[in-house]
Amino acid sequence: MIKFGSTVKMHYAISNLDGVKFESTFDKEPITFTVGKGVLPQKLEVPLYGLNANEEQTIRLSPKDAFGLRDETKLKTINKKMFPKKNMIKVGNVLEFDIKTKGGEESITFGMIKSIDGENILVDLNHPLAGHSILLKVKILKVT
């Protein structure tokens, strides 16, 4: 039975409520992780507690329990000069960004180009599923 500290091997799929898959391991290698070590966000781990090997479950998560609510402060206007690969500047493209946190630490995040206005590029740094309820389908393969 899954509890804090368990090592879990499982398949998962994340989709929106319309069934459009965002990410899945069902067609590739399953993931293995230790519950509570930060591999998965805690809000995605908690619904797994109590499940056993060979169990499948689909869990509906609200935006605040999944990838958070949309944060309009994560819409950033960036000058085109800041992009090293100009050919990647297209509306809808998702690019990797190195950003500094308020504490001065650097982290990598992804952002989607929302619009282009001359030299100004509007980038959305919210998770693509922020503000959306999701379905988390899991198939537990092994629990130790």
C-alpha positions as CSV (number, residue, x, y, z in Angstrom):
1,M,0.0,0.0,0.0
2,I,1.4,3.4,-1.0
3,K,2.4,5.6,2.0
4,F,5.0,8.3,2.7
5,G,8.4,6.8,1.9
6,S,7.1,4.1,-0.4
7,T,8.9,3.4,-3.7
8,V,6.3,3.3,-6.4
9,K,6.6,2.1,-10.0
10,M,3.6,3.3,-12.1
11,H,2.2,4.5,-15.4
12,Y,0.3,7.8,-15.4
13,A,-1.5,10.0,-17.9
14,I,-2.5,13.6,-17.4
15,S,-5.3,15.0,-19.5
16,N,-7.8,17.8,-19.4
17,L,-11.5,17.2,-18.7
18,D,-12.1,16.8,-22.4
19,G,-9.7,13.9,-22.5
20,V,-6.9,15.6,-24.4
21,K,-3.7,14.0,-23.1
22,F,-1.0,16.4,-22.0
23,E,1.5,13.8,-20.8
24,S,1.6,10.0,-20.5
25,T,3.9,7.1,-19.7
26,F,1.5,4.4,-20.8
27,D,3.3,4.1,-24.2
28,K,6.8,4.2,-22.8
29,E,8.8,3.3,-19.6
30,P,6.9,3.7,-16.3
31,I,8.2,6.1,-13.7
32,T,9.7,5.0,-10.4
33,F,9.9,7.4,-7.5
34,T,9.9,7.6,-3.7
35,V,6.8,9.3,-2.2
36,G,7.8,12.4,-0.4
37,K,11.1,13.0,-2.1
38,G,9.7,15.8,-4.4
39,V,9.8,13.9,-7.7
40,L,6.1,14.6,-8.1
41,P,4.3,17.6,-6.6
42,Q,2.8,16.7,-3.2
43,K,-0.7,17.5,-4.5
44,L,-0.2,14.8,-7.1
45,E,1.2,12.3,-4.6
46,V,-1.5,12.5,-1.9
47,P,-4.3,10.9,-4.0
48,L,-2.0,7.9,-4.5
49,Y,-1.9,7.1,-0.7
50,G,-3.6,3.8,0.0
51,L,-3.4,2.4,-3.5
52,N,-1.8,-1.1,-4.1
53,A,0.1,-2.7,-6.9
54,N,-2.1,-3.6,-9.9
55,E,-4.7,-0.9,-9.0
56,E,-5.8,1.6,-11.6
57,Q,-7.5,4.9,-10.7
58,T,-8.5,8.1,-12.4
59,I,-8.4,11.1,-10.1
60,R,-10.0,14.5,-10.9
61,L,-7.9,17.4,-9.5
62,S,-9.0,21.1,-9.3
63,P,-6.6,23.8,-10.7
64,K,-5.4,24.6,-7.2
65,D,-4.7,21.0,-6.4
66,A,-3.0,20.3,-9.8
67,F,-0.9,23.0,-11.5
68,G,-2.2,26.0,-9.7
69,L,-4.3,28.9,-10.8
70,R,-3.2,31.2,-13.6
71,D,-1.0,34.0,-12.5
72,E,-1.2,37.1,-14.7
73,T,2.1,38.3,-13.3
74,K,3.7,35.4,-15.2
75,L,2.9,37.1,-18.5
76,K,6.2,38.8,-19.4
77,T,7.1,41.1,-22.2
78,I,10.7,40.3,-23.4
79,N,12.7,42.2,-26.1
80,K,13.4,40.2,-29.2
81,K,17.1,40.8,-28.7
82,M,17.0,38.6,-25.6
83,F,16.2,35.5,-27.8
84,P,19.4,33.7,-29.0
85,K,17.5,31.8,-31.8
86,K,15.4,34.3,-33.7
87,N,13.9,31.5,-35.9
88,M,12.2,30.1,-32.7
89,I,10.1,33.3,-32.2
90,K,6.7,32.1,-33.4
91,V,3.4,32.4,-31.6
92,G,2.6,29.1,-29.9
93,N,6.2,27.9,-29.6
94,V,7.2,26.8,-26.1
95,L,10.8,27.8,-25.2
96,E,13.1,27.1,-22.2
97,F,14.0,30.2,-20.1
98,D,16.6,30.6,-17.4
99,I,15.1,32.9,-14.8
100,K,16.2,34.3,-11.5
101,T,13.9,33.7,-8.5
102,K,13.3,36.5,-5.9
103,G,15.9,34.8,-3.8
104,G,18.5,35.2,-6.6
105,E,18.6,31.5,-7.5
106,E,18.5,30.5,-11.1
107,S,15.9,28.1,-12.4
108,I,14.7,26.8,-15.7
109,T,11.1,27.2,-16.7
110,F,9.2,27.0,-19.9
111,G,7.1,29.7,-21.5
112,M,4.7,29.9,-24.5
113,I,5.0,32.8,-26.9
114,K,1.5,34.4,-26.9
115,S,2.1,37.4,-29.2
116,I,4.7,39.4,-31.1
117,D,4.5,43.1,-31.4
118,G,7.5,44.4,-33.3
119,E,10.5,44.0,-30.9
120,N,8.3,42.9,-28.0
121,I,7.5,39.3,-27.4
122,L,4.7,38.4,-24.9
123,V,5.6,35.1,-23.1
124,D,3.3,33.2,-20.7
125,L,5.4,31.5,-18.0
126,N,2.4,29.8,-16.4
127,H,2.2,26.0,-16.6
128,P,0.1,25.1,-19.7
129,L,-2.4,23.4,-17.4
130,A,-2.5,26.2,-14.8
131,G,-6.1,27.2,-14.2
132,H,-7.5,23.9,-15.5
133,S,-8.9,20.9,-13.7
134,I,-7.2,17.7,-14.8
135,L,-7.6,14.0,-14.8
136,L,-4.7,12.0,-13.4
137,K,-5.0,8.3,-14.5
138,V,-2.6,6.0,-12.7
139,K,-1.8,2.3,-12.9
140,I,0.3,1.2,-10.0
141,L,2.8,-1.6,-11.0
142,K,4.8,-2.1,-7.9
143,V,5.0,-0.7,-4.3
144,T,7.9,-1.4,-1.9
